[in-house]
Amino acid sequence: MLIRRSRVLKVWAVPIVSTLFMAASVSVICADTYPSKTIKIISPSGPGGASDISARLFANFLTKRWKQSVVVINKPGASGLIGTEALKNSPADGYTLGMAFSSSHASAPHIFKKLPYDPINDFRCIGLIGTAGGIALVPANSPFKSMSDLIAYAKANPGKVLFGHFNNFSLVTAALFAERANIQLVAVAYKEIGNAITDLIASEIRLMFVDYPSAQAQLSSGRLIPIAVTERKRHPLLPEVPALAESLPGFELTGYMAVTVPRGTPEDIVDKLSQALRDAHADPAFRSPFEKTGATLVSSTPEECRTFMVNQIERWRQYVKAAKIDPQ
């Protein structure tokens, strides 16, 4: 059962044949000269999140490949809606890319009654970057050494366990866990992961679910402790940490990261970016640090990416329904 607690955060006419010829010529020029200026990648999350990490790795790859500046711009807030809307409203010229992830594209249609964008039709997929499960984190000094400890305490003290969430992934995972475990958790909303992590370390909140990449720095420091993973089986990088499915049979939840551009971006530029992304997957400078975060690389064509994202919307509809989250 999920309990929400509010928190302040912060003409000239031309013949049709000539028009078509000119359009085709522009497309060819784009393919031959792109990129000729700085490329921006919008990450709809704050620094340190899976979206941000993926964006920066891809930006580094593109910078080296094309000898052109590629910068990451963080636009966090509203579970990715702010940054995603900014991408939708950007010029469709290939110079503004954006990260799409589960919170902004798969779960958002079921969490919010109205979105400022269509998660599929307002964008053109470049390709998938990868998928990632989640980790249940508690402070290093937490009395909860396992999910069994936390569940037992929550049942004896209804509404006393506060969890933080900074996007739909962290919210839905916790709410689904609470429903499956038949306990009450109190939700505390944050704009960015950084503030949530700070409060979790200080025990202002007692639990948070985050994706693997977002958790790496804190796990390495020892300030936060993992007590469960959300994939069906234990993760090879954390073999000592139980899967939630071991205590809650059938529990499984994973997210994804992909690259998109505004609808209307020239197809030849889409193809060029898509090929670059697939090449990045094979580059050790991209592949190695990405896999070290615990995420799984998944390569795709633009068409495969679109199909995957459409299917994820239905999958997350089921998650949200099972978690009994009412649309806002």
SERO-4910 file (N, C-alpha, C, O; in steps of 0.05 Angstrom, whole numbers):
BEGIN
 pado doro    nc1    nc2    nc3   cac1   cac2   cac3    cc1    cc2    cc3    oc1    oc2    oc3
  Met    A     17    -24      0      0      0      0     18     25      0     37     26     15
  Leu    A     11     43    -16     27     67    -19     14     91     -6    -10     97    -12
  Ile    A     28    105     11     19    130     23     36    153     13     61    151     15
  Arg    A     24    173      2     40    196     -9     42    218     12     23    223     27
  Arg    A     65    230     14     69    253     32     82    275     15    102    270      2
  Ser    A     70    298     15     80    320     -1    106    330     10    111    328     34
  Arg    A    122    342     -7    148    353      2    155    377    -17    152    375    -41
  Val    A    164    399     -5    171    422    -21    199    417    -33    217    412    -17
  Leu    A    203    418    -57    228    416    -71    232    440    -91    224    462    -99
  Lys    A    238    434    -91    236    452   -114    227    441   -142    225    456   -161
  Val    A    123    694  -1007    125    669  -1020    124    673  -1048    113    683  -1068
  Trp    A    144    657  -1037    143    657  -1066    136    628  -1072    148    609  -1062
  Ala    A    116    626  -1092    107    599  -1099    128    587  -1118    139    601  -1135
  Val    A    132    561  -1116    150    547  -1134    136    522  -1144    119    511  -1129
  Pro    A    142    513  -1167    130    488  -1177    135    465  -1159    156    464  -1146
  Ile    A    116    446  -1157    118    424  -1138    142    407  -1144    154    397  -1125
  Val    A    149    403  -1170    172    387  -1176    197    399  -1166    215    386  -1155
  Ser    A    199    426  -1168    223    440  -1158    225    437  -1128    247    434  -1117
  Thr    A    202    439  -1115    201    437  -1085    212    410  -1076    228    408  -1058
  Leu    A    202    389  -1089    211    362  -1082    241    359  -1087    255    346  -1072
  Phe    A    250    370  -1109    279    368  -1116    296    383  -1095    317    373  -1087
  Met    A    286    406  -1086    301    421  -1066    302    406  -1040    323    406  -1027
  Ala    A    279    393  -1032    279    378  -1007    298    355  -1008    312    350   -988
  Ala    A    299    341  -1031    318    319  -1034    346    329  -1032    364    315  -1021
  Ser    A    352    352  -1045    379    363  -1045    387    370  -1016    410    365  -1009
  Val    A    369    382  -1001    376    389   -973    383    364   -957    402    365   -941
  Ser    A    368    342   -962    373    317   -948    401    308   -954    416    299   -936
  Val    A    409    309   -979    436    300   -987    457    317   -974    477    307   -964
  Ile    A    452    343   -974    471    362   -962    474    355   -932    496    356   -921
  Cys    A    452    350   -918    453    343   -890    470    319   -885    487    319   -867
  Ala    A    467    298   -902    482    274   -898    511    279   -902    528    267   -888
  Asp    A    518    296   -922    546    300   -928    561    318   -908    585    315   -904
  Thr    A    546    337   -896    559    357   -879    554    352   -849    568    365   -833
  Tyr    A    536    335   -842    529    331   -814    550    314   -800    558    293   -812
  Pro    A    559    321   -776    552    345   -762    572    368   -767    596    362   -771
  Ser    A    563    392   -768    580    415   -773    580    435   -750    592    456   -752
  Lys    A    567    428   -729    567    445   -705    561    428   -680    558    403   -682
  Thr    A    561    440   -657    557    426   -632    531    411   -631    510    421   -639
  Ile    A    532    386   -622    508    370   -617    501    370   -588    519    368   -571
  Lys    A    476    372   -581    467    371   -553    452    345   -549    437    336   -566
  Ile    A    456    334   -525    441    310   -517    426    318   -491    439    323   -471
  Ile    A    400    318   -492    384    325   -468    380    300   -451    370    280   -460
  Ser    A    389    302   -426    383    281   -407    361    290   -388    365    310   -374
  Pro    A    338    277   -388    316    286   -372    318    278   -343    298    274   -329
  Ser    A    343    275   -333    348    268   -305    372    283   -296    386    295   -312
  Gly    A    376    284   -270    399    298   -259    425    282   -262    424    259   -271
  Pro    A    448    295   -256    473    281   -258    474    256   -241    464    256   -219
  Gly    A    486    235   -252    489    210   -236    468    189   -242    472    166   -235
  Gly    A    447    196   -256    426    177   -262    434    160   -287    453    167   -301
  Ala    A    419    139   -291    425    121   -314    423    136   -340    440    132   -358
  Ser    A    404    153   -343    401    169   -368    425    187   -372    435    189   -394
  Asp    A    434    200   -350    457    218   -352    483    203   -359    498    212   -376
  Ile    A    487    180   -346    511    164   -351    512    155   -380    532    156   -393
  Ser    A    489    145   -389    487    135   -417    492    157   -437    507    154   -457
  Ala    A    481    181   -431    484    204   -449    513    212   -451    523    218   -472
  Arg    A    527    213   -428    555    222   -428    574    202   -442    593    210   -455
  Leu    A    568    177   -439    584    157   -453    581    160   -483    600    158   -498
  Phe    A    556    164   -492    551    167   -521    562    193   -531    573    194   -553
  Ala    A    560    214   -515    572    240   -522    602    238   -526    613    249   -545
  Asn    A    615    224   -508    644    220   -511    651    205   -536    670    212   -550
  Phe    A    636    184   -542    640    169   -566    637    185   -591    654    185   -609
  Leu    A    615    201   -593    610    217   -616    632    239   -620    640    245   -642
  Thr    A    640    251   -598    661    271   -599    687    261   -611    699    274   -628
  Lys    A    695    237   -603    719    225   -614    715    216   -643    733    218   -659
  Arg    A    691    206   -649    686    195   -676    685    217   -697    696    215   -718
  Trp    A    671    239   -690    665    260   -710    682    285   -706    680    304   -722
  Lys    A    699    285   -685    715    309   -679    698    334   -677    706    356   -686
  Gln    A    675    331   -666    656    353   -662    646    353   -633    642    331   -622
  Ser    A    643    376   -622    634    378   -594    606    366   -590    588    373   -605
  Val    A    603    349   -570    577    338   -563    574    343   -533    590    333   -517
  Val    A    553    357   -525    550    364   -497    524    353   -486    504    350   -500
  Val    A    524    346   -460    500    335   -447    488    358   -430    501    371   -415
  Ile    A    462    361   -434    447    381   -419    427    367   -401    409    353   -411
  Asn    A    429    371   -375    410    359   -356    386    377   -353    388    400   -347
  Lys    A    363    365   -357    337    379   -352    319    360   -336    300    349   -346
  Pro    A    325    358   -310    310    339   -293    284    351   -284    278    375   -288
  Gly    A    267    334   -273    242    342   -261    218    328   -273    218    321   -297
  Ala    A    198    324   -257    173    312   -265    177    284   -278    164    278   -298
  Ser    A    194    269   -267    199    241   -277    207    241   -306    200    222   -321
  Gly    A    222    261   -315    232    261   -342    215    277   -361    223    281   -385
  Leu    A    192    287   -353    174    301   -371    185    328   -381    181    335   -404
  Ile    A    199    342   -363    210    368   -371    231    366   -393    229    380   -413
  Gly    A    249    348   -389    270    345   -410    259    333   -435    268    341   -457
  Thr    A    240    315   -433    229    302   -457    212    322   -473    213    322   -498
  Glu    A    198    339   -459    182    360   -473    202    380   -487    196    389   -509
  Ala    A    224    385   -474    244    403   -486    254    391   -512    259    406   -532
  Leu    A    259    365   -513    268    352   -537    247    354   -559    253    360   -582
  Lys    A    222    349   -552    200    350   -571    199    378   -585    194    379   -609
  Asn    A    204    399   -570    202    426   -580    228    436   -593    230    459   -601
  Ser    A    249    419   -595    274    426   -606    273    424   -637    257    408   -647
  Pro    A    290    438   -651    291    435   -680    297    406   -689    314    393   -676
  Ala    A    284    397   -709    288    370   -719    310    369   -740    305    363   -763
  Asp    A    334    376   -731    356    379   -750    380    361   -743    401    362   -756
  Gly    A    376    344   -723    397    325   -716    417    336   -696    436    322   -688
  Tyr    A    414    361   -688    433    373   -670    423    374   -641    437    383   -623
  Thr    A    399    363   -636    390    359   -609    379    331   -607    359    323   -619
  Leu    A    393    315   -591    384    288   -585    373    287   -557    377    306   -541
  Gly    A    360    265   -550    350    262   -523    350    234   -513    349    215   -529
  Met    A    353    231   -487    351    204   -475    322    198   -469    308    214   -457
  Ala    A    314    174   -477    287    163   -469    292    141   -450    310    124   -454
  Phe    A    276    140   -429    278    118   -410    251    111   -399    231    123   -405
  Ser    A    251     90   -383    225     79   -374    207     99   -360    183     99   -365
  Ser    A    219    117   -344    202    137   -330    189    156   -348    165    163   -344
  Ser    A    203    165   -369    192    186   -387    174    175   -409    157    189   -419
  His    A    179    150   -418    165    140   -441    148    116   -437    128    113   -451
  Ala    A    154     99   -418    139     74   -414    118     77   -392     95     69   -395
  Ser    A    126     88   -369    107     90   -347     92    116   -346     69    117   -336
  Ala    A    103    137   -357     90    164   -355     62    164   -366     45    177   -354
  Pro    A     55    150   -388     28    150   -397      7    139   -377    -17    144   -379
  His    A     17    123   -358     -1    111   -338      0    125   -311    -17    121   -294
  Ile    A     21    142   -307     24    156   -282     10    184   -283     -1    194   -264
  Phe    A     11    196   -307      0    223   -311    -24    222   -329    -24    208   -350
  Lys    A    -45    237   -322    -69    237   -338    -65    251   -365    -78    244   -385
  Lys    A    -46    270   -365    -41    284   -390    -11    289   -393      2    299   -374
  Leu    A      0    281   -416     28    286   -421     32    309   -441     15    312   -459
  Pro    A     54    324   -439     59    345   -458     71    335   -484     80    351   -500
  Tyr    A     72    309   -488     83    297   -512     71    269   -516     62    257   -497
  Asp    A     73    259   -540     66    231   -546     93    216   -545    110    221   -561
  Pro    A     96    196   -527    122    183   -523    132    168   -548    155    162   -549
  Ile    A    114    162   -566    122    147   -590    122    165   -615    142    168   -629
  Asn    A    100    178   -620     96    193   -645    109    220   -647    112    231   -669
  Asp    A    117    231   -624    131    257   -625    161    255   -629    175    275   -630
  Phe    A    171    230   -630    200    226   -632    207    205   -653    189    189   -661
  Arg    A    232    204   -660    242    184   -678    264    169   -663    283    182   -653
  Cys    A    261    144   -661    282    128   -647    308    127   -662    308    123   -686
  Ile    A    330    130   -648    356    126   -658    364     97   -652    375     83   -670
  Gly    A    360     89   -628    366     61   -620    367     58   -590    368     77   -575
  Leu    A    367     33   -582    369     26   -554    398     28   -545    417     23   -560
  Ile    A    402     36   -520    429     34   -508    430      9   -490    450     -6   -492
  Gly    A    410      5   -474    411    -19   -457    388    -20   -437    370     -3   -438
  Thr    A    389    -40   -420    369    -44   -400    382    -46   -372    406    -52   -371
  Ala    A    367    -41   -351    379    -43   -324    357    -50   -304    335    -40   -305
  Gly    A    364    -67   -286    346    -73   -264    350    -53   -242    364    -33   -245
  Gly    A    337    -58   -220    338    -39   -197    350    -52   -173    352    -77   -171
  Ile    A    358    -35   -154    369    -44   -128    355    -30   -106    350     -6   -107
  Ala    A    348    -45    -85    336    -33    -61    359    -25    -43    375    -42    -34
  Leu    A    361      1    -37    383     11    -21    373     21      6    351     32      9
  Val    A    390     17     27    384     27     54    410     40     64    431     34     53
  Pro    A    409     58     84    433     70     95    451     48    107    442     27    115
  Ala    A    477     55    108    496     36    119    490     28    148    496      6    156
  Asn    A    479     47    163    472     41    191    444     31    195    434     31    218
  Ser    A    430     23    174    403     15    175    400    -11    192    417    -29    190
  Pro    A    379    -14    207    374    -39    221    364    -61    203    363    -84    210
  Phe    A    356    -53    178    346    -72    159    370    -84    144    382    -71    127
  Lys    A    376   -109    149    397   -123    135    387   -139    112    403   -151     97
  Ser    A    361   -141    110    348   -156     88    321   -146     84    310   -130    100
  Met    A    308   -154     61    281   -146     56    262   -158     77    241   -147     83
  Ser    A    269   -181     87    252   -194    107    251   -177    132    230   -174    145
  Asp    A    274   -165    140    275   -147    163    257   -123    158    241   -115    176
  Leu    A    259   -111    135    243    -87    129    213    -94    128    197    -79    139
  Ile    A    206   -116    116    178   -124    114    167   -129    142    144   -120    148
  Ala    A    182   -142    159    172   -148    186    168   -122    202    148   -119    216
  Tyr    A    187   -103    199    184    -78    213    160    -62    203    145    -51    218
  Ala    A    157    -61    176    135    -46    164    108    -58    173     89    -43    176
  Lys    A    106    -84    175     81    -96    184     74    -89    213     51    -86    220
  Ala    A     95    -87    229     91    -81    257     88    -51    261     77    -42    282
  Asn    A     97    -35    242     96     -6    245     85      6    219    100     19    204
  Pro    A     59      3    213     48     13    188     53     43    184     48     59    202
  Gly    A     62     50    160     65     79    153     90     91    165     93    116    164
  Lys    A    108     75    177    132     87    189    157     85    172    177     97    178
  Val    A    155     71    150    178     69    132    175     88    109    157     85     92
  Leu    A    193    108    107    192    128     86    211    119     64    234    110     69
  Phe    A    202    120     39    220    115     16    221    139     -2    202    154     -4
  Gly    A    244    143    -15    247    165    -33    243    156    -62    250    134    -69
  His    A    232    174    -78    230    169   -107    236    195   -122    227    217   -114
  Phe    A    250    193   -144    258    216   -160    249    213   -189    253    231   -205
  Asn    A    238    190   -196    227    185   -223    206    163   -220    203    151   -199
  Asn    A    193    156   -242    173    136   -241    184    108   -236    170     92   -223
  Phe    A    208    103   -245    220     77   -239    222     72   -209    214     51   -199
  Ser    A    233     92   -195    236     89   -166    210     88   -151    207     75   -131
  Leu    A    190    103   -161    163    103   -149    148     77   -154    138     65   -135
  Val    A    147     69   -179    131     45   -185    143     20   -172    129      3   -163
  Thr    A    170     18   -172    183     -5   -160    176     -8   -131    168    -29   -121
  Ala    A    178     14   -116    171     14    -88    142      8    -83    135     -7    -65
  Ala    A    125     21    -98     96     16    -95     88    -13   -101     71    -24    -88
  Leu    A    100    -24   -122     95    -51   -129    105    -70   -107     91    -90   -100
  Phe    A    128    -64    -97    139    -80    -75    120    -79    -51    114   -100    -38
  Ala    A    111    -55    -44     93    -52    -21     67    -68    -24     58    -81     -5
  Glu    A     56    -67    -48     31    -83    -53     36   -112    -51     20   -127    -39
  Arg    A     58   -122    -63     64   -150    -62     70   -160    -34     63   -183    -27
  Ala    A     84   -143    -18     91   -151      9     69   -145     29     71   -153     52
  Asn    A     47   -131     20     25   -124     37     34   -107     61     27   -113     84
  Ile    A     48    -86     55     57    -67     75     51    -39     66     45    -34     43
  Gln    A     53    -20     85     49      8     79     76     23     79     91     21     98
  Leu    A     81     37     57    105     54     55     96     82     50     76     87     37
  Val    A    111    101     60    105    130     55    124    141     34    149    139     37
  Ala    A    113    152     13    129    162     -9    137    191     -5    121    208      3
  Val    A    163    196    -10    174    224     -8    186    230    -35    205    217    -45
  Ala    A    176    251    -48    184    257    -76    208    276    -76    210    294    -60
  Tyr    A    226    271    -95    249    288   -100    250    296   -129    241    281   -146
  Lys    A    262    319   -135    265    327   -163    288    313   -176    287    306   -199
  Glu    A    310    308   -161    334    296   -172    344    274   -153    338    273   -129
  Ile    A    359    255   -165    369    233   -149    389    242   -128    390    230   -106
  Gly    A    404    263   -134    425    272   -115    413    278    -87    424    270    -67
  Asn    A    391    294    -87    379    301    -62    368    277    -47    369    275    -23
  Ala    A    356    258    -62    346    234    -50    368    217    -38    364    207    -16
  Ile    A    390    215    -52    413    200    -41    423    212    -15    429    198      4
  Thr    A    425    239    -15    434    252      9    417    246     33    427    240     55
  Asp    A    391    247     29    372    242     51    373    212     59    369    206     83
  Leu    A    377    195     40    378    166     47    403    161     63    402    146     83
  Ile    A    426    172     56    450    168     72    447    178    100    457    166    119
  Ala    A    432    201    103    427    213    129    404    199    144    397    208    166
  Ser    A    392    179    132    370    164    144    345    181    148    327    175    164
  Glu    A    342    203    132    318    218    132    296    202    118    272    204    125
  Ile    A    303    186    100    286    165     89    300    139     93    324    138     99
  Arg    A    285    116     91    297     91     99    301     71     77    313     50     81
  Leu    A    291     78     53    292     59     31    290     74      5    276     94      3
  Met    A    304     64    -16    300     75    -42    308     54    -63    328     40    -60
  Phe    A    292     52    -84    298     35   -107    310     52   -129    299     72   -137
  Val    A    334     44   -138    347     58   -160    357     38   -181    360     15   -174
  Asp    A    361     47   -205    372     29   -225    402     25   -219    414     41   -205
  Tyr    A    413      4   -230    441     -3   -225    460     21   -230    476     27   -212
  Pro    A    460     34   -254    479     55   -259    479     77   -238    499     88   -230
  Ser    A    454     84   -229    452    106   -210    463    100   -183    469    118   -167
  Ala    A    466     74   -177    474     66   -150    504     62   -147    514     60   -124
  Gln    A    519     61   -169    547     53   -168    565     69   -149    579     57   -133
  Ala    A    563     95   -151    581    111   -134    576    107   -104    595    104    -89
  Gln    A    551    105    -97    545    101    -68    551     73    -59    560     70    -36
  Leu    A    547     54    -75    555     26    -68    585     24    -64    594     11    -45
  Ser    A    600     37    -81    629     36    -79    639     50    -54    659     41    -42
  Ser    A    625     70    -45    633     85    -21    625     71      5    636     76     26
  Gly    A    606     52      3    597     38     26    577     53     43    569     44     64
  Arg    A    569     77     34    550     93     50    521     82     47    504     88     64
  Leu    A    516     67     26    490     54     23    494     25     18    514     16      7
  Ile    A    474      9     27    476    -20     26    454    -32      9    431    -24     13
  Pro    A    460    -50     -9    439    -63    -25    428    -87    -10    443   -103      1
  Ile    A    401    -89     -9    389   -111      4    372   -128    -14    361   -149     -6
  Ala    A    368   -120    -39    353   -136    -59    357   -124    -86    363   -100    -89
  Val    A    353   -141   -107    353   -131   -134    325   -138   -146    312   -157   -137
  Thr    A    318   -123   -167    290   -126   -177    288   -144   -201    266   -150   -211
  Glu    A    311   -154   -211    310   -173   -233    302   -201   -222    303   -206   -198
  Arg    A    294   -219   -240    284   -245   -231    305   -261   -217    299   -276   -199
  Lys    A    330   -258   -225    352   -272   -213    373   -253   -202    373   -229   -209
  Arg    A    390   -263   -185    412   -247   -174    430   -236   -196    434   -249   -217
  His    A    440   -212   -192    457   -200   -212    486   -210   -209    495   -213   -187
  Pro    A    499   -216   -231    527   -227   -230    546   -209   -216    566   -218   -205
  Leu    A    542   -182   -216    560   -164   -202    554   -162   -172    570   -152   -157
  Leu    A    530   -172   -164    522   -172   -136    511   -199   -128    488   -201   -120
  Pro    A    527   -220   -131    517   -247   -126    507   -252    -98    491   -271    -94
  Glu    A    516   -236    -79    508   -240    -51    482   -227    -44    471   -231    -23
  Val    A    472   -210    -62    447   -195    -57    423   -211    -69    423   -216    -93
  Pro    A    404   -218    -52    381   -234    -62    364   -219    -82    362   -194    -81
  Ala    A    351   -233   -100    330   -222   -117    304   -220   -101    299   -238    -85
  Leu    A    289   -199   -106    263   -197    -92    245   -221    -98    229   -229    -82
  Ala    A    249   -233   -121    233   -257   -129    238   -280   -110    222   -299   -109
  Glu    A    260   -280    -95    265   -302    -76    246   -301    -52    240   -321    -41
  Ser    A    237   -277    -45    217   -274    -23    189   -267    -33    170   -272    -20
  Leu    A    188   -255    -57    162   -249    -70    162   -261    -97    169   -248   -117
  Pro    A    155   -287    -99    156   -302   -125    144   -287   -148    121   -277   -146
  Gly    A    158   -286   -170    148   -273   -195    155   -244   -197    150   -232   -218
  Phe    A    166   -232   -175    172   -203   -177    195   -199   -196    216   -212   -195
  Glu    A    191   -180   -215    212   -173   -234    206   -146   -246    183   -141   -254
  Leu    A    225   -129   -247    221   -102   -259    248    -92   -269    268    -91   -254
  Thr    A    249    -84   -294    272    -72   -306    265    -48   -323    242    -44   -331
  Gly    A    284    -31   -327    280     -7   -343    298     -7   -367    314    -26   -371
  Tyr    A    297     14   -383    314     16   -407    323     44   -412    311     63   -401
  Met    A    343     47   -429    353     73   -438    355     72   -469    365     52   -480
  Ala    A    346     93   -482    347     95   -512    353    123   -520    352    142   -504
  Val    A    361    127   -545    366    153   -556    345    160   -577    339    143   -594
  Thr    A    334    184   -575    314    193   -594    320    221   -604    338    234   -593
  Val    A    306    229   -625    308    256   -636    279    266   -641    261    249   -642
  Pro    A    275    291   -645    248    301   -651    237    289   -677    253    284   -696
  Arg    A    211    286   -678    198    276   -703    205    296   -726    204    320   -722
  Gly    A    210    285   -749    216    302   -772    246    305   -777    254    317   -797
  Thr    A    262    294   -760    291    294   -765    297    279   -791    287    257   -795
  Pro    A    314    290   -809    319    277   -835    328    248   -831    344    241   -813
  Glu    A    317    230   -848    322    202   -845    352    195   -848    361    176   -835
  Asp    A    366    209   -865    394    203   -868    410    209   -843    430    196   -837
  Ile    A    402    230   -829    415    236   -803    408    215   -782    425    207   -767
  Val    A    383    207   -782    375    185   -764    392    160   -769    402    148   -750
  Asp    A    395    153   -794    412    130   -801    441    133   -792    453    114   -782
  Lys    A    451    157   -796    479    162   -788    483    160   -758    502    149   -748
  Leu    A    464    171   -743    465    170   -714    461    141   -704    475    132   -686
  Ser    A    443    127   -717    437    100   -709    462     82   -713    468     65   -696
  Gln    A    475     85   -736    499     70   -740    521     76   -720    536     59   -711
  Ala    A    523    102   -713    543    110   -693    537     97   -666    555     88   -652
  Leu    A    511     96   -659    504     83   -633    511     54   -633    521     43   -613
  Arg    A    505     40   -655    511     12   -657    542      7   -656    551    -12   -644
  Asp    A    556     25   -668    586     23   -668    596     28   -639    616     16   -631
  Ala    A    583     46   -625    591     51   -597    589     26   -580    606     22   -563
  His    A    569     10   -585    566    -15   -569    590    -33   -572    596    -48   -554
  Ala    A    603    -31   -595    627    -49   -600    653    -36   -591    674    -49   -591
  Asp    A    652    -11   -582    676      3   -574    681     -2   -544    664      5   -528
  Pro    A    704    -13   -537    710    -18   -509    709      7   -491    702      5   -468
  Ala    A    715     30   -502    714     55   -487    686     62   -479    681     77   -459
  Phe    A    666     52   -494    638     56   -487    627     32   -472    615     35   -451
  Arg    A    633      9   -483    621    -16   -473    630    -22   -444    614    -29   -427
  Ser    A    656    -20   -439    666    -28   -413    655    -12   -390    645    -24   -371
  Pro    A    656     15   -390    645     30   -368    615     27   -365    604     27   -343
  Phe    A    601     23   -388    572     18   -386    566     -8   -372    549     -8   -354
  Glu    A    579    -29   -379    574    -55   -367    583    -56   -338    571    -71   -322
  Lys    A    603    -40   -331    611    -39   -303    590    -27   -284    591    -31   -260
  Thr    A    571    -13   -296    549     -2   -279    529    -23   -272    511    -18   -256
  Gly    A    531    -46   -284    511    -67   -279    488    -68   -300    471    -85   -298
  Ala    A    489    -49   -318    468    -49   -339    476    -68   -362    499    -77   -363
  Thr    A    457    -75   -379    462    -93   -401    459    -79   -427    439    -66   -432
  Leu    A    479    -80   -444    478    -68   -470    458    -82   -488    457   -106   -489
  Val    A    442    -66   -502    422    -77   -521    424    -60   -546    417    -36   -546
  Ser    A    433    -72   -568    435    -57   -594    410    -61   -610    397    -82   -609
  Ser    A    403    -41   -626    379    -43   -643    380    -24   -666    396     -5   -667
  Thr    A    363    -29   -686    358     -9   -707    337     10   -697    324      5   -676
  Pro    A    332     32   -711    311     50   -703    284     37   -702    268     42   -684
  Glu    A    278     19   -721    252      5   -722    249    -14   -699    228    -16   -686
  Glu    A    271    -28   -693    270    -47   -670    267    -32   -644    253    -41   -625
  Cys    A    279     -9   -642    277      8   -618    248     17   -614    237     17   -592
  Arg    A    236     26   -636    208     36   -634    189     13   -625    172     18   -607
  Thr    A    192    -10   -636    176    -33   -628    180    -40   -599    160    -45   -584
  Phe    A    205    -39   -590    211    -45   -562    197    -24   -544    185    -32   -524
  Met    A    199      1   -551    187     22   -534    157     21   -533    145     26   -512
  Val    A    145     13   -555    115      9   -555    108    -13   -537     89    -11   -521
  Asn    A    122    -35   -538    117    -58   -520    121    -51   -491    107    -61   -473
  Gln    A    141    -34   -485    146    -27   -458    123    -10   -446    119    -12   -421
  Ile    A    109      5   -461     87     20   -451     66      1   -440     54      7   -419
  Glu    A     60    -20   -454     41    -40   -444     52    -54   -419     37    -59   -400
  Arg    A     77    -61   -419     89    -75   -396     87    -58   -371     80    -68   -350
  Trp    A     93    -32   -374     92    -14   -351     63     -8   -343     58     -1   -320
  Arg    A     45    -10   -361     17     -7   -354      9    -28   -333     -5    -23   -314
  Gln    A     19    -52   -338     14    -74   -319     27    -70   -293     16    -75   -272
  Tyr    A     52    -59   -293     66    -53   -268     50    -33   -251     45    -36   -228
  Val    A     42    -11   -265     28     11   -251      1      1   -240     -6      8   -218
  Lys    A    -12    -15   -256    -38    -26   -246    -34    -43   -222    -49    -42   -203
  Ala    A    -14    -61   -223     -9    -79   -201     -1    -63   -176     -6    -72   -153
  Ala    A     13    -41   -180     22    -24   -157      0     -7   -146      3      6   -125
  Lys    A    -23     -6   -160    -46      9   -151    -40     39   -148    -48     51   -129
  Ile    A    -27     49   -168    -20     78   -169    -42     92   -185    -46     85   -209
  Asp    A    -55    112   -174    -75    127   -188    -62    149   -204    -44    163   -194
  Pro    A    -69    153   -229    -58    174   -246    -62    202   -234    -82    207   -221
  Gln    A    -42    218   -237    -43    245   -225    -54    265   -245    -57    289   -239
***
